[in-house]
Structure formats: C-alpha cells, structure tokens
Amino acid sequence: MGYIMQKRILNISLLFYIIISLILSYNIYAKDNDFLSIPKDFKIYFIKNSWHVGIIFPINKITESQLSILRNFKKYKYVDIGWGDAKFYQHSGTNYFLGAEALLYPTPSVVRVQGYLLGIKYFIKWGDFTVSINVNKTQLKSLLTFIKNSLSKTKNGKYIISSTKLDSDIIFYKSNLKYYLFKTCNTWDADDLRYAGFKVSNFGIITAYQLFKELIKIGKVEK
C-alpha cells in the first residue's frame, strides 16, 4: 500500500511539473512571438522639445511585452521616454539653480514617461528637431531592455513611482543611475542606442546638438 501511494504521489508530481513547464514555455513563446510581428518599417523617434529630448515609439503589445510600465499608458498611441536629474526634471518650469546643481556632482535621477493620443506628425511639428530610426526586432528589444534596466525596483520587484503630472499623463519613475555633467539625458540616449548595437559615440555627448550629430548618422531627419 505504501509503495502504491508513493508511486501515485510521484506520478502526480511529475504531471504537475510538466504542466508548469508548458505554461512557462507558452509565456516565453508568446512574448517572443509578439516581437516576430514587428514590421520592417518599425520606427522610433528622437524629438527635441526645448531642453527635453525624448525617445518616442508606439504603445502596443510588442513594446508593452518588453517594458511593463507601459501598461499604465494603454489608452495612449505613443509614449515619450526620457531620463534626467530627479529635482530638475520634476520641477515645473525652468530652474537654473537646480540645473546647475545637477551638473556639478552626481545626483539622483528619474525616468520620465509621457503618453500621447496624437499622431507622430504633431510631435514633429512641435519639436525643435526630429530624427527617425528604423529598428528590427533585436534592436527594439535591446532599446527597451536598456530603459528597463535604468529603473529602480522595490525588494518585491515593483517599479517605484516618484511623482505624476497631468492626471498621470506623465509618470516619473525612480532610476538607479546618477546624473551629472558627463552623464546627461543626451548621454543616456546615446548609451541606449549603443546598447542596441547602433554605431554611435557616447563620448562627450552632453548637449542635444552633440546627440543630434550622432543621430543623423543612423537615422532620417524629419525636421
């Protein structure tokens, strides 16, 4: 009787293991399968608006599967993501004292995420400059992974919201990186592209103009 019971328990355990393995395999396949559907002309945009340079791309199953914070922006068509000094970035208006402070020594930082309902042509119209870049499946995954790796997490693995604005159209997430003169938002953009395998330099990329000169090497100037 004891032997039969042990055998039944072993069979049940084996069946349970197989079911869990199939579920996990399906989830991994589903995520990868989303990326298989990326069109050849999938574009990301780097748009400068005043002092802000953001990475803009569509919100859909493809991008959401790799960057889970986008679940907070499902009602929008596009998302604009940037990185910067925590105090300066979250301050309303332009504060030159905070800007100077951010450059003098390493300071805490945040990732800024803003959702938009409008089409990309409006971003191009409003921005100071826009460069579009075609990306493939591997490049897009790497670009989004870099952003994900810039975010701080709690011990439970949850991303930390620092603040929100415009009825949560804009959410600031705490970052694990430090901001300073030689590591600005423009450096971060260049670092992201390099992480995805694009041949751009991140050396001495401090200003938006310096970043723009690198972007035009790999993308198309829209404005």
C-alpha positions, 0 to 999 in steps of 0.5 A: 500500500505504501509503495502504491501511494508513493508511486501515485504521489510521484506520478502526480508530481511529475504531471504537475511539473510538466504542466508548469513547464508548458505554461512557462514555455507558452509565456516565453513563446508568446512574448517572443512571438509578439516581437516576430510581428514587428514590421520592417518599417518599425520606427522610433523617434528622437524629438527635441522639445526645448531642453527635453529630448525624448525617445518616442515609439508606439504603445502596443503589445510588442513594446508593452511585452518588453517594458511593463510600465507601459501598461499604465499608458494603454489608452495612449498611441505613443509614449515619450521616454526620457531620463534626467536629474530627479529635482530638475526634471520634476520641477515645473518650469525652468530652474537654473539653480537646480540645473546647475546643481545637477551638473556639478556632482552626481545626483539622483535621477528619474525616468520620465514617461509621457503618453500621447493620443496624437499622431507622430506628425504633431510631435514633429511639428512641435519639436525643435528637431526630429530624427527617425530610426528604423529598428528590427526586432533585436534592436527594439528589444535591446532599446527597451531592455536598456530603459528597463534596466535604468529603473529602480525596483522595490525588494518585491520587484515593483517599479517605484513611482516618484511623482505624476503630472497631468492626471498621470499623463506623465509618470516619473519613475525612480532610476538607479543611475546618477546624473551629472555633467558627463552623464546627461539625458543626451548621454543616456540616449546615446548609451541606449542606442549603443546598447542596441548595437547602433554605431554611435559615440557616447563620448562627450555627448552632453548637449542635444546638438552633440546627440543630434550629430550622432543621430543623423548618422543612423537615422532620417531627419524629419525636421 
